Amino acid sequence: MQAQPGVIKIPVRGKLHDVFFYAIPADEFPEEKEVLKKKTLSPENKRPQLLKVTGNILYDVNYRSRIDTPYNENDVYQHTVQTRLDLLYKEKYPFRMYVTTRFSNSSLFRKYTDLNFQFSQVDFKRKLKQQVFDAVQSHLLSQNNLCDSLKRLLEVKKLAISSIHMDLQKPNLIQKIVEERERQLLEARMLLKQSSIPGREEITDSLKLLFKKKESDSTNSDNKYNRYKDSLEAKKQQLDSLIAEYHALEAAFARVKSAEQTNLANLKKQIDGAKDAQALEEQLHQLKVPDTVLPKGYKTLYSIQSLSIGRSIADYSELSVKNVSITGLQVEYNPHYYYAVAAGKVDYRFRDYIVPNHSRSNQYLALARFGKGTKNGSHLIFTYYTGKRQFFNAAIASQPTGGIPSYNLAGISIEGIYALNKNISVIGEVAKSTMPYYSLDSMQSKGWMNAVTRFSERSNEAYSVKLLSQFPKTLTRFSGNLRYTGANFQSFSTYTSGASQLKWNVQLEQSLLKKQLTLISSLQQNDYNNPFATTSYKSSSLLASFQANLRIKKWPILSIGYYPSYQLIKTGDDAYSESRYYTLTGSAGYYFNIRDAQFSSYVVFSRFFNSANDSGYIYYNSKNILLSQSIAWDRFSVMGSASLSNGTDYNMYTIENTCQVAINKIVSVGGGGKMIQYSLNPQTQWGYNANLTLKIPRLGDIQLMTDEGYLPAVNKQLVKNRTGRLTYYKIF
């Protein structure tokens, strides 16, 4: 390629001057060509690594001398082994695998091994977008001749300025010319004095001629001096002009470079905001960059929303399947149309000790979805779900055989999302299901799916509407949800209650004082959604919550909240009840430095608004306040805290301190003590804590912790409880 002439107008001393340059392709410069080769992502110069494996491994063993649950068991050990592997195939296709194993010496805790293998779609999109941006950046840099030429012109001007500056810094020739002139005049005068000696007339004539010659040489020296003086002045003017041009070129280069960076930033924003592979492809075509920079099959892989084998969370819609843990297969594919399938074994148990092992039966679900649009944008999706569920509640679980019955269910739903604008969206869904087995219709031995297509039956229908909105100008967010479920509607998102329910909630979030103050408030009705509580209930109670956070620079961080709390109480074999009460919390935290020391101060207050009648908790209607102060500097830190708990007929005071020392980069140790003064026990009770951390290079991190404290027991007494933990963690 040949250099192309160009011109740019540069302001110098208030006037515009044309500066000519040659736009030289970057390929003509070996060092820049090498940089571009490294950045270019089209046909690779080296063979990619077939499989790259990174990740971590964790082993954790936890010991408790007592368990604070409805069950009473001592000396319990729980072991957990977990690893996460990040797999990168041919440096382009990312996968992730989790393996978790847990076992215990207690019969209350279930032993299990979970595995999850998934295509890491988030990492793939991130890598793909980075590849596109790198290719676009390399292409633009190779085409931006103006910026490169200005840079080289600046180097030329810098060399010229340096050369003239060195000339001006040479030994002072002007002074030498003056000195030579003075020397010649001095010699001439000395010769004239010698000519006054008698008898030397001839010599005098010669000296006079010589003097005249010296005067002539002096005159020539003056002319030479003046010429050199004019030359120096010209060089100074040339230097000033070059410096002015250099600064003007420098400013022009900065403007061009800034425009280039702004352009790249805008392109980066557009690429990151691309919702599908077609948008990325259009970006490349607009800039005439070949799509060979992208990996094979990128369109298909980019459209995969999820691909998971093993244990994962199934979360699809409000009325079909929502937040259900399954062990099986999940696939979501969304190019222009939306496709999804899921099938697996269900496990609703979120607390091992709640439901005994003998009460558990197998559950499974299967789901298929098809629709038009994007999952996270405007769409219309049809869902069919089916499977097998079980009851956990007391009314159904109390069977003569002691087991928990299960039943088959199926249903259909249609969900749609419509974006009114970029800030307001409406989500609506309607669903219809089979009837529960205990209803009259579902007791028929055949035609159990007839209830889905029998539209005259309305008790097995459900409706849901959501509103999501945000208003950037006022920094306001508002959301609302309204859901109606018929008495006989059933799905994997709701728990059949035997009664129709109307549930709604609204939430408002408002930022004030330039985002320094955030207010969050909500109001909801009929939020009973506990599978362990009784089925035959219908509530119209209102539950409100409020939270405020204030963050002002160099001020304490303040927070206050008032919200409902929930408590599950075991009332008998396979029988539970749930109580609700309000909790008030407030906190203030302040961080500051004094020289090299960092200080953290906390004050936390809480109060439970419950009574002995609506709660099985021993320390009901209590007020609690906690004061905490920590100091850290260099390798040493110390934390102290004091708390007061005040109940209906007791007071409890606790003082605790902990010190931590990092001996070196490998070893860190800590420990402390605690003192508890309980008004219902005249003796002071003592406890302790200790820890040891080893960060061994190449081996990993090992952490040991032990603690001796107290748990509440019957008759408002405290019982001693010891805990211990050993953890090993390694990143590879």
C-alpha positions, 0 to 999 in steps of 0.5 A, spaced: 500 500 500 502 507 498 502 513 502 496 517 501 497 525 502 493 529 506 492 536 509 489 538 516 488 545 518 492 547 525 491 554 529 497 557 530 498 564 533 490 565 532 491 563 524 489 557 521 495 554 517 495 548 512 499 542 515 501 537 510 502 529 511 502 522 508 497 517 511 502 511 512 498 505 513 500 501 519 502 495 516 508 499 513 510 499 520 513 492 523 512 494 530 505 496 529 503 491 525 505 486 530 500 489 535 495 489 530 496 481 529 496 480 536 489 483 537 486 480 530 482 475 532 481 472 525 484 465 523 489 464 529 496 463 529 497 458 534 493 452 535 488 453 541 488 449 547 483 443 547 481 444 554 482 448 559 480 447 566 480 452 572 476 452 579 476 450 586 475 445 591 472 445 598 471 441 604 467 443 610 466 439 617 461 442 622 460 440 629 455 442 634 454 439 641 447 441 640 441 443 635 437 448 636 431 445 632 424 442 634 428 436 635 433 434 640 440 431 638 447 432 640 454 431 637 452 432 630 457 432 625 456 435 618 461 434 612 460 437 605 465 436 599 464 441 593 468 442 587 466 447 581 470 446 575 470 452 569 471 448 563 473 452 556 473 448 550 478 450 544 478 457 548 471 459 546 466 454 549 465 455 556 462 450 561 461 449 568 460 443 573 458 443 580 459 437 584 456 437 592 456 431 597 454 432 604 453 426 609 452 426 617 452 422 623 445 424 624 439 421 622 435 428 621 440 430 616 439 427 609 445 424 605 446 426 598 450 427 592 448 433 587 451 434 580 450 440 575 453 440 568 451 447 564 453 451 558 455 457 561 451 462 557 453 468 560 461 467 560 460 465 552 456 471 551 461 476 555 467 472 551 463 473 544 462 480 545 469 481 547 471 478 541 467 482 537 469 489 540 477 487 539 476 485 532 472 492 531 477 495 535 483 492 531 479 494 524 478 501 526 485 502 528 488 499 522 483 504 518 485 510 522 490 514 518 489 521 521 491 519 528 497 515 526 499 520 521 498 526 526 502 521 531 508 521 526 508 528 525 508 530 532 515 525 532 518 529 526 516 536 529 519 534 536 526 532 532 526 538 529 525 542 535 530 538 539 535 539 533 534 547 533 534 547 541 541 543 540 544 548 535 542 554 540 545 551 546 552 550 542 558 554 545 557 562 544 560 564 537 558 571 538 562 572 544 568 569 540 567 574 534 567 580 539 573 577 542 577 576 536 575 583 534 578 586 540 584 582 539 586 585 532 584 592 535 589 591 540 595 589 536 594 594 531 595 600 537 601 596 539 604 597 533 602 604 532 606 605 539 612 602 536 612 606 530 613 612 533 621 610 535 626 615 530 629 612 524 623 607 523 619 611 518 618 605 513 616 601 518 611 606 520 608 606 513 607 599 513 604 599 520 599 604 518 597 599 512 597 594 517 592 598 521 588 599 516 587 592 514 586 590 521 580 596 521 578 592 515 578 585 518 574 588 524 569 591 520 568 584 516 568 581 523 562 586 525 558 584 519 560 577 520 557 578 527 551 581 525 549 576 520 550 571 525 546 575 530 540 575 524 541 567 524 540 566 531 534 570 531 531 567 525 533 560 529 529 562 535 523 565 531 523 558 527 523 554 534 518 558 537 514 557 530 515 549 531 513 549 538 507 553 537 505 548 531 507 542 536 502 544 541 497 545 536 498 538 533 498 535 540 491 539 541 489 536 534 491 529 536 488 529 543 481 531 539 482 526 534 484 521 540 478 523 544 473 522 538 476 515 537 476 513 544 469 516 544 467 512 538 470 506 541 466 507 547 459 507 544 461 501 540 462 497 546 456 500 549 452 498 543 456 491 543 454 489 550 447 491 549 446 487 543 440 482 545 441 477 540 447 474 535 444 478 529 445 485 532 452 483 533 453 480 526 450 487 523 455 491 527 461 487 524 457 488 517 457 495 518 464 496 519 466 491 514 469 486 518 468 479 516 464 474 521 470 469 521 472 472 527 466 469 531 467 461 533 463 456 529 456 455 531 455 462 535 448 464 532 446 457 535 450 458 542 448 465 543 441 463 542 441 458 548 438 461 554 440 455 559 442 448 558 443 444 565 444 437 567 443 435 574 440 439 580 438 446 578 432 451 579 426 451 574 423 458 574 419 459 568 412 463 570 408 465 576 402 460 575 406 454 572 413 452 575 417 457 579 423 456 583 423 449 584 429 445 585 429 439 580 434 434 578 434 433 571 435 436 564 433 444 562 434 447 556 431 454 553 433 456 546 431 463 544 433 465 537 426 469 534 421 463 537 422 461 544 423 453 546 424 450 553 423 443 555 424 441 563 424 434 566 426 432 573 425 429 580 423 435 585 425 436 592 421 441 595 425 440 602 428 446 604 430 444 611 432 437 612 429 437 619 422 439 618 419 433 614 422 426 617 425 421 612 419 416 612 414 422 610 418 423 603 415 420 597 418 421 590 415 427 586 417 429 578 415 434 573 415 435 566 414 442 562 414 444 555 414 451 552 413 455 546 412 462 544 414 468 540 419 473 542 425 474 547 424 471 554 426 477 557 423 482 552 416 482 549 413 475 548 407 470 548 409 463 551 404 457 551 406 452 557 404 445 558 406 442 565 405 435 568 408 431 574 407 428 580 406 432 587 405 430 594 402 434 600 406 436 606 400 439 610 397 437 617 390 436 614 392 431 609 399 428 612 395 425 618 393 418 614 392 412 618 398 409 614 403 415 617 405 416 609 404 423 605 399 422 599 401 424 592 397 425 586 398 427 579 397 434 576 397 437 569 395 444 566 396 449 561 398 457 561 399 462 556 404 468 559 405 475 555 409 481 556 408 487 553 413 493 554 409 500 554 415 503 553 423 502 555 421 503 563 414 500 563 412 493 562 406 489 564 406 481 565 400 477 564 398 470 565 392 465 565 392 458 567 388 452 567 389 445 571 387 438 572 382 438 579 386 435 585 384 428 587 380 429 593 375 433 589 369 429 586 371 430 579 378 428 580 375 421 583 373 419 576 378 413 574 378 416 567 378 422 563 382 426 568 385 431 563 378 433 561 378 438 567 383 442 563 378 443 557 372 443 560 371 451 560 365 451 564 369 449 570 372 455 573 375 453 580 381 450 577 383 457 573 388 462 575 390 469 573 396 473 574 398 480 572 404 484 574 406 491 573 414 493 573 416 500 572 421 505 573 421 513 572 429 515 571 427 523 572 424 522 579 428 516 581 422 512 582 421 504 582 414 501 582 412 494 582 405 490 583 402 483 583 395 481 583 394 473 583 387 469 583 387 462 584 381 458 584 380 453 590 382 447 585 387 450 581 394 446 582 401 447 579 408 447 581 408 455 583 402 454 588 400 450 594 393 447 593 389 450 599 382 448 598 380 455 598 380 460 592 385 466 594 386 473 592 393 475 593 396 482 591 402 486 593 405 493 591 412 496 592 415 503 591 422 505 591 424 512 592 431 515 592 432 522 594 437 527 596 441 525 590 440 518 591 443 519 598 436 517 601 432 510 599 425 509 601 422 502 600 415 500 602 410 495 600 403 492 602 401 485 601 395 481 602 394 474 603 401 472 602 400 465 606 405 460 602 407 455 606 407 448 604 407 445 611 401 449 614 394 447 614 391 447 607 384 449 609 384 457 610 383 463 607 386 470 609 385 477 608 390 480 612 394 486 610 402 486 611 406 492 610 413 493 611 418 499 610 425 501 610 429 507 609 437 507 608 441 514 609 448 514 606 451 521 606 459 522 605 463 522 611 457 521 615 454 515 619 450 510 615 443 509 617 438 504 616 431 503 619 426 497 617 419 495 620 417 489 617 413 482 618 417 476 621 415 469 620 415 463 625 414 455 623 412 452 630 412 444 630 405 442 634 405 435 633 407 429 629 407 432 622 403 438 624 405 445 624 403 452 625 405 459 622 405 465 626 407 472 624 409 478 628 412 485 626 420 486 627 423 493 628 430 494 626 435 500 626 442 501 625 448 506 625 455 504 622 461 509 621 467 508 618 473 512 619 481 512 619 486 515 624 493 515 621 494 508 619 488 505 623 481 503 621 475 504 625 468 501 625 463 503 629 456 500 629 449 500 633 444 496 632 437 496 635 431 490 634 424 489 637 419 483 636 412 485 637 409 478 639 406 475 645 406 468 648 400 467 645 402 467 638 409 465 638 412 459 641 419 463 642 421 463 649 424 470 648 418 473 645 416 481 645 424 482 647 428 489 645 435 488 643 441 493 643 448 491 640 454 496 640 460 494 636 467 497 635 473 494 631 480 497 630 484 494 625 491 496 623 497 493 619 496 486 621 493 486 628 485 487 629 481 487 635 473 487 636 469 488 642 461 488 643 456 489 648 449 487 648 443 488 652 436 484 651 430 486 655 424 481 655 418 481 659 421 478 665 428 478 664 434 481 662 441 479 659 447 482 658 453 480 654 460 482 653 465 479 647 471 481 644 476 478 639 483 479 637 486 477 630 493 477 628 496 476 622 503 473 623 505 473 616 502 471 609 501 464 611 499 464 619 493 468 622 490 466 629 485 469 633 481 468 639 477 472 645 472 471 650 465 472 652 461 474 658 453 473 659 450 475 665 442 473 665 437 475 670 434 468 671 441 465 673 445 468 679 452 465 676 456 469 671 456 464 664 463 464 660 465 462 653 470 463 648 472 463 641 478 461 637 481 461 630 487 459 626 488 460 618 493 457 614 494 460 607 499 455 604 502 456 597 500 451 592 496 447 597 490 452 599 487 455 605 485 451 611 481 454 617 479 452 624 474 455 628 471 453 635 466 457 639 463 456 646 456 459 647 449 458 650 442 456 647 435 458 649 432 452 653 426 450 656 424 454 662 427 460 660 434 457 661 441 457 657 444 451 656 452 450 653 453 449 646 460 448 643 461 448 635 467 447 631 469 448 624 474 445 619 474 448 612 479 447 606 479 451 600 483 451 594 483 455 587 486 452 581 
